[in-house]
Amino acid sequence: MNLAYYPGCALHGSSNDYEQSLRACLATLDVQLKEIDDWICCGATAAHSLNQKLAVALPARNLALAENQGFREMLAPCPMCSMQLLKARKAIAGDQALRRSVSEIVELEVRGETQVLNLIQLFESIGLDRLKAAVKAPLSSLRAACYYGCLLTRPPEVVEFDDFEQPRSMEKILEALGAKTVDWNYRTECCGAGMTMASEQTVLELSHKILSNAATHGANCLVVACPMCHVNLDMKQANIERHYGVKHAMPVYYLSDAVGLALGFKPEALGVDRHFVCSAGG
Amino acid sequence: MSVETAVSDPASIVPQVESLAHTQIRDCYQCGKCTAGCPMAAAMDSPPTRLIRLLQLGHGEAALRAQSIWQCVSCQTCATRCPKSVDCAGVMDALRQISAERGVATPAQQCVVLFQKAFLNNIRRNGRLNELELIAEFKLSTFLRGRSISFLLKDATLAPELMKRKKFHLAGEKARNRAVLARIFARCMDKSRL
């Protein structure tokens, strides 16, 4: 499978461990990622908070780049990026005048035909049976709390993915890898998202609730498919523990870490050793 | 069912909010479902339901000055659960944009505004986010507006931790065609709406 790859800024920055593990898994599963040449940032929360035009134009330029480079499908492993790309695609698809004006703004014809996949959808398209057959080291010691956060399932009319209140797609993948999953309450609650720098207290409070609820329901790790969620739950976990005077010691894996470990990769080959919270017996 | 709203006032911001957010403020019938699901509601001066009500009653200025629009984490829960399909998350975006354009954010709210402005400046210059540069610009701009030295230095210990884990590109990446970025930003920053 030949797939356009839109890494987004996080996967080429402080979440490069996410890129490391997904590249390792996908190479083993015969998915060839072709990075979109000269991609630009999707604008993220800053664009949609301050300038609605930029919030469409920046992702639209990336859609146009992918289309001009001959791709029909792209992987956007960051849910912020994939939501922004899908939102721009949807806006353009339903409005000829907007499509023309955006094409002029970004200096490329935007057709809005490229399909945008998140990482869960990519694993689903590879197939649970194929994943199951490729497992070399079943994740039998994991009791995973699958954490979706906000933008994998919301807004539902934009992302059109899974059930927005009770998603199950990650659980199905984890179970195919031999892990147990736990039922818990914070699967689609927010971790504090992009407030990490501007309002740390927000992140500490929301992420503390997520970590606490996962532990209460018997989880021994969290599994995420979002770089921002990983930053807030993993990198900020020590601050959360200090602030609330508790010990969470909850390892946080990217979905691609879980797949990679089950495929037989060593943690170091996936970048799991570069997380802030050490994995214990995972 | 419908709620009573104010007689429309020519200075009202409601048409601009509705046009930016592609939604109808009067559709809200004040059921409170948005606020019930909002992870930030407990800390907000005007949680989502109240914010929409302020707009319905013609108190646009109060809505623009609400602390809550800068506390919102854009999680989309409010809009997702609204039984009347009011895009409340989109209304938050619209209020932030208008508030930032008019410069009405209070000093307490400036932190988030400054972060997002520093983020967009960074993208305009580089095409891709340079995290180190972003943090430096954000910290400096908040310091110059009266934030403490301890806030300035707060995340300094994080840098060596990230370096140790090879999670930082010191130089950062840049898109090649940065001239087009400058033109895209110039076209989007004019006042006309999409």
Interface residues (C-beta under 8 A of the other chain):
Chain A: C9 A10 H12 G13 S14 S15 N16 D17 D38 W39 I40 C41 G43 A44 T45 A46 A47 H48 S49 L50 N51 Q52 K53 L54 A55 V56 A57 L58 R61 L98 S101 V102 E104 I105 V106 E107 C150 L151 R154 P155 P156 F164 T188 E189 C190 G192 A193 G194 M195 M197 A198 S199 E200 T202 L206 M235 R274 H275 F276
Chain B: L20 P39 M40 Q71 V73 S74 C75 Q76 T77 A79 T80 D87 A89 D93 A94 R96 Q97 A100 C111 V112 V113 L114 F115 Q116 K117 F119 L120 I123 G127 R128 L129 E131 I135 F138 K154 D155 L158 E161 L162 R165 K166 K167 F168 H169 G172 E173 A175 R176 N177 V180 L181 R183 I184 F185 R187 C188 M189 R193 L194
